[in-house]
């Protein structure tokens, strides 16, 4: 079985790199998108096992991306929303969309790695082979 694939979607390059490096060090295969349109295109090609998705982005925001992904054949892929928006109404909106988790920025990268591993384990995706390119 191949290592789990994660699609990171965020318009902030610092967060992209932070997530990419930390996830790859744990053995995940990672692709990065900078906006919602790019995310949808990569989703189809990369077929991720999990999506880490920012909400406030150019072109298509995370809400629209999550809605569109829910309607695709691979739409059962868990989505973790990452956002600076911490209002209860935003968290509820994510719950209503069926996302796996809602994480507010700033976040603890180690806790996020544990969250990702837990969600993938629930989906029947085992732990990656750490250190594998």
ChimeraX commands (.cxc) that place a marker at each C-alpha (Angstrom):
marker #1 position 0.00,0.00,0.00 radius 0.5
marker #1 position 1.35,3.43,-0.88 radius 0.5
marker #1 position 1.81,6.15,1.68 radius 0.5
marker #1 position -1.24,8.33,2.32 radius 0.5
marker #1 position -1.52,11.37,0.05 radius 0.5
marker #1 position -2.37,14.80,1.43 radius 0.5
marker #1 position -3.39,17.87,-0.53 radius 0.5
marker #1 position -2.46,21.13,1.23 radius 0.5
marker #1 position -4.46,24.14,0.03 radius 0.5
marker #1 position -3.42,27.56,1.36 radius 0.5
marker #1 position -2.50,30.86,-0.28 radius 0.5
marker #1 position 0.15,31.55,2.39 radius 0.5
marker #1 position 3.48,30.14,1.17 radius 0.5
marker #1 position 4.92,29.99,4.69 radius 0.5
marker #1 position 2.05,27.77,5.85 radius 0.5
marker #1 position 2.33,25.69,2.66 radius 0.5
marker #1 position 6.00,24.99,3.33 radius 0.5
marker #1 position 5.50,24.38,7.05 radius 0.5
marker #1 position 2.82,21.79,6.36 radius 0.5
marker #1 position 4.60,20.21,3.39 radius 0.5
marker #1 position 7.88,19.73,5.24 radius 0.5
marker #1 position 6.28,18.40,8.43 radius 0.5
marker #1 position 3.97,16.02,6.58 radius 0.5
marker #1 position 6.74,14.73,4.30 radius 0.5
marker #1 position 8.99,14.13,7.32 radius 0.5
marker #1 position 6.22,11.88,8.65 radius 0.5
marker #1 position 6.21,9.95,5.37 radius 0.5
marker #1 position 3.13,11.42,3.66 radius 0.5
marker #1 position 3.06,12.20,-0.06 radius 0.5
marker #1 position 2.13,15.90,-0.32 radius 0.5
marker #1 position 0.95,18.22,-3.08 radius 0.5
marker #1 position 0.32,21.94,-2.57 radius 0.5
marker #1 position -2.23,24.29,-4.14 radius 0.5
marker #1 position -2.36,28.07,-3.69 radius 0.5
marker #1 position -6.03,28.67,-4.45 radius 0.5
marker #1 position -9.33,26.87,-4.82 radius 0.5
marker #1 position -9.19,26.42,-8.58 radius 0.5
marker #1 position -5.75,24.86,-8.41 radius 0.5
marker #1 position -6.95,22.63,-5.56 radius 0.5
marker #1 position -9.82,21.23,-7.62 radius 0.5
marker #1 position -7.51,20.46,-10.54 radius 0.5
marker #1 position -4.92,18.80,-8.29 radius 0.5
marker #1 position -7.59,16.85,-6.43 radius 0.5
marker #1 position -8.58,15.00,-9.58 radius 0.5
marker #1 position -4.98,14.27,-10.61 radius 0.5
marker #1 position -3.46,13.53,-7.18 radius 0.5
marker #1 position -6.40,11.65,-5.62 radius 0.5
marker #1 position -5.53,12.60,-2.03 radius 0.5
marker #1 position -6.55,10.63,1.04 radius 0.5
marker #1 position -7.04,13.87,3.01 radius 0.5
marker #1 position -7.26,17.60,2.22 radius 0.5
marker #1 position -5.98,20.39,4.48 radius 0.5
marker #1 position -7.97,23.39,3.26 radius 0.5
marker #1 position -7.72,27.10,4.06 radius 0.5
marker #1 position -10.97,29.05,3.89 radius 0.5
marker #1 position -9.92,32.56,2.88 radius 0.5
marker #1 position -8.22,32.23,-0.53 radius 0.5
marker #1 position -8.35,33.93,-3.93 radius 0.5
marker #1 position -10.38,32.64,-6.90 radius 0.5
marker #1 position -12.42,30.04,-4.98 radius 0.5
marker #1 position -12.63,30.10,-1.20 radius 0.5
marker #1 position -12.39,27.00,0.95 radius 0.5
marker #1 position -16.16,26.84,1.51 radius 0.5
marker #1 position -16.79,26.51,-2.23 radius 0.5
marker #1 position -13.96,24.00,-2.65 radius 0.5
marker #1 position -15.37,21.86,0.18 radius 0.5
marker #1 position -18.86,22.00,-1.38 radius 0.5
marker #1 position -17.53,20.98,-4.79 radius 0.5
marker #1 position -15.40,18.16,-3.40 radius 0.5
marker #1 position -18.38,16.79,-1.50 radius 0.5
marker #1 position -20.16,16.40,-4.83 radius 0.5
marker #1 position -17.37,14.46,-6.58 radius 0.5
marker #1 position -17.02,10.67,-6.77 radius 0.5
marker #1 position -14.00,10.97,-4.44 radius 0.5
marker #1 position -15.95,13.33,-2.21 radius 0.5
marker #1 position -15.70,11.08,0.80 radius 0.5
marker #1 position -12.13,12.26,1.27 radius 0.5
marker #1 position -11.83,13.86,4.71 radius 0.5
marker #1 position -11.32,17.62,4.73 radius 0.5
marker #1 position -9.65,19.50,7.57 radius 0.5
marker #1 position -10.39,23.21,7.40 radius 0.5
marker #1 position -7.54,25.49,8.52 radius 0.5
marker #1 position -8.61,29.06,9.13 radius 0.5
marker #1 position -7.98,32.23,11.08 radius 0.5
marker #1 position -11.78,32.49,11.27 radius 0.5
marker #1 position -12.63,31.25,14.74 radius 0.5
marker #1 position -16.26,32.35,15.04 radius 0.5
marker #1 position -18.71,29.69,16.17 radius 0.5
marker #1 position -20.78,30.29,13.01 radius 0.5
marker #1 position -17.76,29.34,10.86 radius 0.5
marker #1 position -17.11,26.18,12.86 radius 0.5
marker #1 position -20.81,25.30,12.52 radius 0.5
marker #1 position -20.69,25.94,8.78 radius 0.5
marker #1 position -17.78,23.48,8.53 radius 0.5
marker #1 position -19.72,20.92,10.55 radius 0.5
marker #1 position -22.72,21.39,8.27 radius 0.5
marker #1 position -20.46,20.72,5.26 radius 0.5
marker #1 position -19.34,17.47,6.87 radius 0.5
marker #1 position -15.66,18.32,7.31 radius 0.5
marker #1 position -13.57,16.00,9.45 radius 0.5
marker #1 position -12.17,18.82,11.60 radius 0.5
marker #1 position -11.92,22.60,11.89 radius 0.5
marker #1 position -8.54,23.91,13.07 radius 0.5
marker #1 position -7.96,27.58,13.82 radius 0.5
marker #1 position -4.75,29.42,12.99 radius 0.5
marker #1 position -2.30,29.69,14.52 radius 0.5
marker #1 position -2.13,25.94,15.04 radius 0.5
marker #1 position 0.37,23.59,16.67 radius 0.5
marker #1 position 2.00,21.56,13.85 radius 0.5
marker #1 position 2.51,18.53,16.11 radius 0.5
marker #1 position -1.14,18.49,17.16 radius 0.5
marker #1 position -2.16,18.83,13.51 radius 0.5
marker #1 position 0.04,15.82,12.59 radius 0.5
marker #1 position -1.69,13.78,15.32 radius 0.5
marker #1 position -5.09,14.90,14.05 radius 0.5
marker #1 position -4.21,13.92,10.46 radius 0.5
marker #1 position -2.91,10.51,11.58 radius 0.5
marker #1 position -6.07,9.90,13.61 radius 0.5
marker #1 position -8.41,10.83,10.75 radius 0.5
marker #1 position -6.50,8.66,8.29 radius 0.5
marker #1 position -6.54,5.73,10.74 radius 0.5
marker #1 position -10.34,6.08,11.01 radius 0.5
marker #1 position -10.49,5.95,7.20 radius 0.5
marker #1 position -8.52,2.70,7.18 radius 0.5
marker #1 position -5.35,4.34,5.86 radius 0.5
marker #1 position -2.42,3.10,7.89 radius 0.5
marker #1 position 0.48,5.18,9.05 radius 0.5
marker #1 position 2.96,6.18,6.35 radius 0.5
marker #1 position 6.39,4.67,6.13 radius 0.5
marker #1 position 8.28,7.54,7.79 radius 0.5
marker #1 position 11.32,8.69,5.93 radius 0.5
marker #1 position 10.20,7.22,2.60 radius 0.5
marker #1 position 10.58,9.69,-0.28 radius 0.5
marker link #1:1,2 radius 0.2
marker link #1:2,3 radius 0.2
marker link #1:3,4 radius 0.2
marker link #1:4,5 radius 0.2
marker link #1:5,6 radius 0.2
marker link #1:6,7 radius 0.2
marker link #1:7,8 radius 0.2
marker link #1:8,9 radius 0.2
marker link #1:9,10 radius 0.2
marker link #1:10,11 radius 0.2
marker link #1:11,12 radius 0.2
marker link #1:12,13 radius 0.2
marker link #1:13,14 radius 0.2
marker link #1:14,15 radius 0.2
marker link #1:15,16 radius 0.2
marker link #1:16,17 radius 0.2
marker link #1:17,18 radius 0.2
marker link #1:18,19 radius 0.2
marker link #1:19,20 radius 0.2
marker link #1:20,21 radius 0.2
marker link #1:21,22 radius 0.2
marker link #1:22,23 radius 0.2
marker link #1:23,24 radius 0.2
marker link #1:24,25 radius 0.2
marker link #1:25,26 radius 0.2
marker link #1:26,27 radius 0.2
marker link #1:27,28 radius 0.2
marker link #1:28,29 radius 0.2
marker link #1:29,30 radius 0.2
marker link #1:30,31 radius 0.2
marker link #1:31,32 radius 0.2
marker link #1:32,33 radius 0.2
marker link #1:33,34 radius 0.2
marker link #1:34,35 radius 0.2
marker link #1:35,36 radius 0.2
marker link #1:36,37 radius 0.2
marker link #1:37,38 radius 0.2
marker link #1:38,39 radius 0.2
marker link #1:39,40 radius 0.2
marker link #1:40,41 radius 0.2
marker link #1:41,42 radius 0.2
marker link #1:42,43 radius 0.2
marker link #1:43,44 radius 0.2
marker link #1:44,45 radius 0.2
marker link #1:45,46 radius 0.2
marker link #1:46,47 radius 0.2
marker link #1:47,48 radius 0.2
marker link #1:48,49 radius 0.2
marker link #1:49,50 radius 0.2
marker link #1:50,51 radius 0.2
marker link #1:51,52 radius 0.2
marker link #1:52,53 radius 0.2
marker link #1:53,54 radius 0.2
marker link #1:54,55 radius 0.2
marker link #1:55,56 radius 0.2
marker link #1:56,57 radius 0.2
marker link #1:57,58 radius 0.2
marker link #1:58,59 radius 0.2
marker link #1:59,60 radius 0.2
marker link #1:60,61 radius 0.2
marker link #1:61,62 radius 0.2
marker link #1:62,63 radius 0.2
marker link #1:63,64 radius 0.2
marker link #1:64,65 radius 0.2
marker link #1:65,66 radius 0.2
marker link #1:66,67 radius 0.2
marker link #1:67,68 radius 0.2
marker link #1:68,69 radius 0.2
marker link #1:69,70 radius 0.2
marker link #1:70,71 radius 0.2
marker link #1:71,72 radius 0.2
marker link #1:72,73 radius 0.2
marker link #1:73,74 radius 0.2
marker link #1:74,75 radius 0.2
marker link #1:75,76 radius 0.2
marker link #1:76,77 radius 0.2
marker link #1:77,78 radius 0.2
marker link #1:78,79 radius 0.2
marker link #1:79,80 radius 0.2
marker link #1:80,81 radius 0.2
marker link #1:81,82 radius 0.2
marker link #1:82,83 radius 0.2
marker link #1:83,84 radius 0.2
marker link #1:84,85 radius 0.2
marker link #1:85,86 radius 0.2
marker link #1:86,87 radius 0.2
marker link #1:87,88 radius 0.2
marker link #1:88,89 radius 0.2
marker link #1:89,90 radius 0.2
marker link #1:90,91 radius 0.2
marker link #1:91,92 radius 0.2
marker link #1:92,93 radius 0.2
marker link #1:93,94 radius 0.2
marker link #1:94,95 radius 0.2
marker link #1:95,96 radius 0.2
marker link #1:96,97 radius 0.2
marker link #1:97,98 radius 0.2
marker link #1:98,99 radius 0.2
marker link #1:99,100 radius 0.2
marker link #1:100,101 radius 0.2
marker link #1:101,102 radius 0.2
marker link #1:102,103 radius 0.2
marker link #1:103,104 radius 0.2
marker link #1:104,105 radius 0.2
marker link #1:105,106 radius 0.2
marker link #1:106,107 radius 0.2
marker link #1:107,108 radius 0.2
marker link #1:108,109 radius 0.2
marker link #1:109,110 radius 0.2
marker link #1:110,111 radius 0.2
marker link #1:111,112 radius 0.2
marker link #1:112,113 radius 0.2
marker link #1:113,114 radius 0.2
marker link #1:114,115 radius 0.2
marker link #1:115,116 radius 0.2
marker link #1:116,117 radius 0.2
marker link #1:117,118 radius 0.2
marker link #1:118,119 radius 0.2
marker link #1:119,120 radius 0.2
marker link #1:120,121 radius 0.2
marker link #1:121,122 radius 0.2
marker link #1:122,123 radius 0.2
marker link #1:123,124 radius 0.2
marker link #1:124,125 radius 0.2
marker link #1:125,126 radius 0.2
marker link #1:126,127 radius 0.2
marker link #1:127,128 radius 0.2
marker link #1:128,129 radius 0.2
marker link #1:129,130 radius 0.2
marker link #1:130,131 radius 0.2
marker link #1:131,132 radius 0.2
marker link #1:132,133 radius 0.2
view
